[in-house]
Amino acid sequence: MTAADGLGEFELIARVFAPLAADGALGLTDDAAFYRPRPGLDLVLTKDEVVSGVHFFAEDPWDAVARKALRVNLSDLAAKGAAPVGYLLALGLPKDFTAEEIDALGAGLAADQAIYGISLYGGDTVRSPAGLTLSVTAIGEVRQDGMVRRGGAQAGEVIVVTGTIGDAALGLSLRLDPALSGRLGLSAEHRDHLLDRYLLPQPRGALASAAADCASGGMDISDGLVGDLGKMAAASGVAIEIDAGRVPLSAAAQAAIAVDPRLLSVALTGGDDYELALSIPEAKVGTFLAAAASVGVNATAIGRARQGEGAVVRGDHSALADLGSGSYRHF
């Protein structure tokens, strides 16, 4: 593969990716890498892909796209109670990429490797006729048999979410309709908050250990709160009931919804939150909330798991009458 400005595959590896490699990656000179988990720990593996025109806009800066690709996977690890250790990257590059773009992509990866204490273990680079794509396989560690499973929720447990819900979905709405911010009368601060939450997720890795210690079941919220809770309910064989009035909303989201109440449905179903949704025994809820407060992350109890099936949203808001499928779907 040769880029328009003369960078070939091996030059790319040496220039951008070899400096990011872990010891077990062997300088990215082999066909595989090795990783030896520490005694008493299980490996946790997860994989997500981000694609131009689907998960980000073609004009988005490549450093931010690279960080988003990493962070959506780190969010999955956090929901499983796992500490991240590294990742594999499959990169699809459009034929007209520039040296400045690929250097920015490498800089974004390097910045987040430093923040989250991870390294690159290898991957692949190919030509992509459909635009930039990044497929990340993230590797984490959790104590043996300690992974928090989507299907672990038990009837009677409390449903807790981290952060605020709906910001990214509302940020996407602003990207798709640039005039929307003006019609909603959003301040520059509120507009920028929503746009940033769409472009750059904030994985809750600081709470991975607390999730492993406290939660019976859990997942990250990537496709929409209501739909993802439905998935957890189905996997666990329970019903999950939440109170819409207790779902935490940022000041920016509240400002938007106050002007257009229909946007509450967008916030509850739109996806890209990358917050944790956990099912926690009542006796451990206080411990988890305290752990969240200690690292500066908001955590809120919004409902319960009960006997039954499906996800149920309680409340008298008019937007709750039509939540559609409850989540984003690719197909």
N, C-alpha and C positions, 0 to 999 in steps of 0.2 A: 504494500500500500504506500503510495506516495502522495503527499499533500501538495496543494497548489504552490506552496512556497518552498518545496524541496525537502520537507521532513518525512523520512520514511519510518517504517515501524520500529526498526532497531534504534534509529536515532531518537525516536519518541521515548522509547523505554529508557535509554541512557539519560536523556535530557530531563524527563518529567517524572518517571515512575521509580527508577532505581533509587533515588534519594529518599523515597517514601517507604522502602522495603524493610521488613522485619528480618532478623537474623535467619529465621527458618526459611526465608524466601530465597536464600543463596544468591543474593544480588540480582535476582530475576534472570539468571543465566541458565536455569534448568527448566524442565517441563512441568515441575510440580514443586511444592514446598512441604515442609513438615512442621507440625506443632505437637508438643508433648504436654497434655493436660496435667495439672498438678494432682497429687494423690487426693482422693476424696471428692473430686469434682467431676461433674458431667459437662460435656460440651453442648452448647445450644447453638443451633444453626438456623439462620433465617435469610430469605432472599426476596428482594423487591427491585423492580426496575422502574426507572423514570424515563419518559419518552417525550421528545419535543412535540408540542401540539396536543398532548394528553395531560401530562403532569406539570408542565411548565410552558412558558411562551418562548417562541423562537428567538425573541429579542432579549430574553433574560440574560444577565451576565453569567459567563461560564463558571466563575468561582462560586456564585450562589447556587447554581444548578448542581455542581459537584457536592456542595455541602448538604443540599437537600437530599441528594441520593444517599449519602451516608446516614443522615439523620433519621430518615424514615425507617431505616433498618435498625439503627440504635434504639429507636422507640420500641420496636418489636422485642428486642432483647430486654429492655427495661421492664416491659410488661410481663416477661417470663421470669423476672427476678434475677436476671443474669448480668454479670459485669462484662463489658466488651473487651476483647483482646486484639482483634484484627479483622481484616476483611479481604475478599477477593473482588476484583473489578473487571467486568467485561464492558468494553467501551466501543461504541459504534460512532464513527466520525463522518460527518458529511465531507464530500470531496473538496469543498471550498473553504475548509477551516484554515485559520491563520495561526502563525506562531504565537501571536499575542493571546488568542483564545485558548490554545492548549496550555500556555504558561499560566494563564489565569485559572484554568481548571486544576492544574497541579498545585497552585497556591491555595486554592480553596480546600483541597484535600489535606494539604500540609497544615493549614490552620486548624482544621477540626481534628486531625490526628493529635495535635498538641493539646487541644482542649480536652479530648476524651481519652487520651492515653492509649491509642491504638496504632497499629502499623499495617501496611499493605503486605499481603502474602503472595500476590500474583494475580493473574487474570489473562485477558486477551484483548487485542485491539483489531478492529475490522473496519472496512468501509461500510457506511450506512447510507443507502439511497434515500431514506425517509427523514434524515435529519439526525441531530445528536441524540444518542441513547446511552444511558449508564445503567448497568445491571450489577448490583452489589450483593454479595453473599457475606453476611456478617457472622462473626464467630464470637461466642461468649462462653463464660463459665458460671456454673451454679453448683451448689453443693449437691452431692449425689441424691437423686430422687427428689430434688427440691424445686424443680421447674414448676412455675405457676401455670396451670393448664386452662385453656378456654373452657373445658368441660368440667371444671372443678367446683363450680358454684353450688351451694347447698341451700335448700329452702330455709328461710328464716334469717339468712345472712344479709348484711347491709351492703348496698351498692354505693361505692365511693368513686368519684372522678377527680382527677387533678386539673389544675389550671382553670381556664375558661373555655367554654364550648362555642363553636360557631364562628370564631374570628376569621379563620382561613377561608371558610365558605363565603363569608361576606366579602372578604378581600378579593376572592375570585370574581364575585359579582361586580366589584368595582373595576376590575381589569377588563371584564367583558363589556361593561357599559361605563366608559369614562365619565359620562355626564351624571351618573347616579349619585356620586358624592355631593355634587351641587344640589341635586333635587332633594337629597336627604338633609342638606344643611350641615354636613359634617365639618367639624373643625379640621385643620390640617393635621393636628396631632392624632385625632381619631382616625382619619383617613389613612395616615401613614402606619398607624398601629395595625389596622386590618390588612393592608397591603403586605406589610412585613411578615405577618403571621402566615400568610399564604406562601410567600416565597421561602421563608426560612423557619422550619419547625424547631421546636425546643424539646428534644427528647428528655424524658425524666429519669435519666440514669442514676441521678443522686438518690432516687427512691427505690432502686432495684432491690437492695438488700432488705429494706422494710417491706416491700411487696412479697419477697420470698418468705419472710418471717411471719407475716400477718395474713396474707390473702390465700383463700382456698381456690379461687378461680380468677382469671383476668385476661385481658387483651388490650392492645392499644386501639384508640379510636381513629381509624384511618378512612373509613367509608361513610361515616355519619353515626352519631350517637345512637339513634333509635335502631337503625339497621344492625349495627355492631352488637348492641345489647340483645337483639333478636338472635344473632348468631351464637352468642354466649349462652342464652337461654336454651336454644335447641341442642347445643353440644352438651349442656349440663342436665337436660331433662327437667328443667324448672321453668316457671314463669318469672319474668323480671318486670316489676312495676315501679315506675318512677313518677315523681311529682315535677311537672314542668316548671312550676314556680320555684323549685329548689335548684334547678340547673344553673350553675354559675355562668354569668355573662359579664364580659368586660364592659367598662364604661362606654367604649366605642360601639360595641354591639347593642347595648341598651339604647344609645342615642339613635342608631339606625332603626331599630325596631319600634321606638316610640313614634317615629314619623311614618313608618310603613309596617304595621303589625304583621303583615304576611311574611316578613323576613324572619320571623321566629321559626317558621317551618324550614327555611333555608339553613338556619343555624343548627337546628336539631337533626337535620338529615344530610347536609351538604358534604361532610367529610373534610379530610386534611387537617383535623385537629392535632393528631399525634399526641394526645393525652392518654393517661391510663384510666381504664375502667376496671375496677376490682370488686370482687365479692369477698367480704371480710366478716368473720364471726363477730357478733356484737361485742364480745369481751375484748377483742383486739382493735376495735375501731379507734379508740382513744390513743392507743400506742402508735397507730399509723398516722393519725392526724398530727400528733406531736412530732413524729419524725419528719413529716412534710413541713411543718412550721419551722423546724430547726434548720432546714436547708432553704428556706424562703420560698417554698412552693405552696400555693393554695390547694387545699383538698376539701371536698364537700361531699357529705352523704346526701344522695338524691333519691333513694328508694330502697327496695328490698327484693330479694329473691323469694318466691313463694311456690307452693305446689301449683302445678298447671303447666302451661306452655305459652311461648311467645313473649314479646315485649309490649307492655301496656304503658301508655303515657296518660297520666291524670292531670286535669286542670281545666279551667273554664275559658282559656284563651281561644279566640275565634280561629287562629291559625292551626290549632290542633285538629280541626275537623278533617283536614286532608294532608297527611304526612306522606302520601304516596307509598313507595316501597320502603321508606325509612332510611335509605342509604344510596350512595353512588354505586352504579353497576357498570362494568366495562362491556358486558354483553347482555 
